[in-house]
Amino acid sequence: ANAIDPNTLRRMLLNPSVDAKDQGEVQMDGHRAPNRIQDIWVWRGRPEWNTIFANTEAHILRRREAQGTVYETIKVRVESEVGVCFCGAPAIGNALKKNCVSYSRKHEEIKFTLNAEVF
C-alpha cells in the first residue's frame, strides 16, 4: 500500500467532505469515497456506530462468499479480525465497546476488538 500523505489527511480532518448520516451509502462504494485514505475514514458529524459495524460485518461476509482459493480463504479469515482504535471521551469508548461485543460473532469467526486510550 502507498504511504498516507500527512498533508492530505490533515486537510481531510480539518474539512470533512462527507456527512456521517451518509456513511451507509458511501461505505458501500468505499474505493471511490472522497473521505477515505486506505483504511482511514473521515466523517462530518456524529458517527452512526450501528451502520459502521453492520456494514463492516456485511463486507466480511460478502468477501467470504466470493472467496475461491485456499490463500483467499486464509486472507479473508485474517481480515475477519477487526481492530477498532479509539482515543477520546469515555462515553464514546463505551458505545464502541458495546458495538464490538454486539457485532462479534463466534459462529461466524468475526471479532471486533476495541483498542482504546482515554486521557
N, C-alpha and C positions, 0 to 999 in steps of 0.2 A: 504494500500500500504506500501511497505517496505521503510525505510528511505534511502535517497540518500547518498551514501558513498562519502564524500567530496574529498577524495584522488583519487577515480576513476574519478569523474567529473573533477578534476584538470588535470589529465593525458589526458583525452579526449580533454580538452580545449587547452592544450599545443601541442598536436599532433593529430589533427583531422584525422580520418581514411577514410572519405568519401567525395568525391568532390561534391560541390554544384550542378554541372551540372548533377549529377546522382540522384538528390533528388526526382524527379518524380517517378522513378522506385523503389528507396529504400523505400519511404514512403508508397507505395502500400503494402509492406511486412513489415510494421513497427514493429511488435512484435519481429522480429529477427534481426532488424537493429543494426549493431555494433556501431552506433553513437547515440543511443537513451538510455536515462535513464528516465523511466517514461514518462513525457510529455516534457522532455528537449531533443532537437536535437542539435548536434554539426556538423557543416559543414566546409569543407575546401574551401575557396574561397568565391566569392560574391554570395549571395542567389539569386535565381530566384523567386522573390516575387509572380508573377502570378502563377507559378507552385505550390507554397506552399498554397496559398489561394484557388486555384481551387481544389487541392487535399483534402484540409480540408473540403471544401463545398461538394465535391462528397462523402466523407466519411460520413458526417452528413446525406446526402440524402439516401445513402445505408443503414445506420443504421435505418432510418425511415421505409424503405421498409421491413426490416427484423423484425420490432417490432411486438409483439404479445399481451402481457398483458397490462393492464392499467398502471401498475408500469413501464414497459419498455417504454411505450409511454411518461409518465411523465419524465423519466430519459433522453430519447433522446431529448425532448423539452428543458430541462435544459441544456444539453450539446450542444444545438444549440446557446448558447451564448459563443462566443469565445473571450477571453481576449488576446490581443496582447501586450506583455510587451516589452518595449524598453528603453534603455539608451544609448545615443550616439549623433552622429552628426545630426544636424537639417535636412540636405538633406535626410538622410535615414529615419528619422521620417516623413518627408513629403511624401516620397514614400509609407511608411507603411500606413499613414493616407488615401492616395488616394485609396489604395487597400482595406482598411477597409470599406470605403464608397462604392466602386465599388462592393464588394462581399457581402455586407449586403443586404438581400432580405426580405423586409417586408412581401410579399405574401407567402414566404417560412418559415417565422419566424426564419431566420438566422441572427444573429447580430455579427459583428466583432467590438470590441471596442479597440481603441488604448489607452494604459496606458503608457505615455512617460514621461521621466525625462531627461532634457537636461541641461548640465553644460556649 
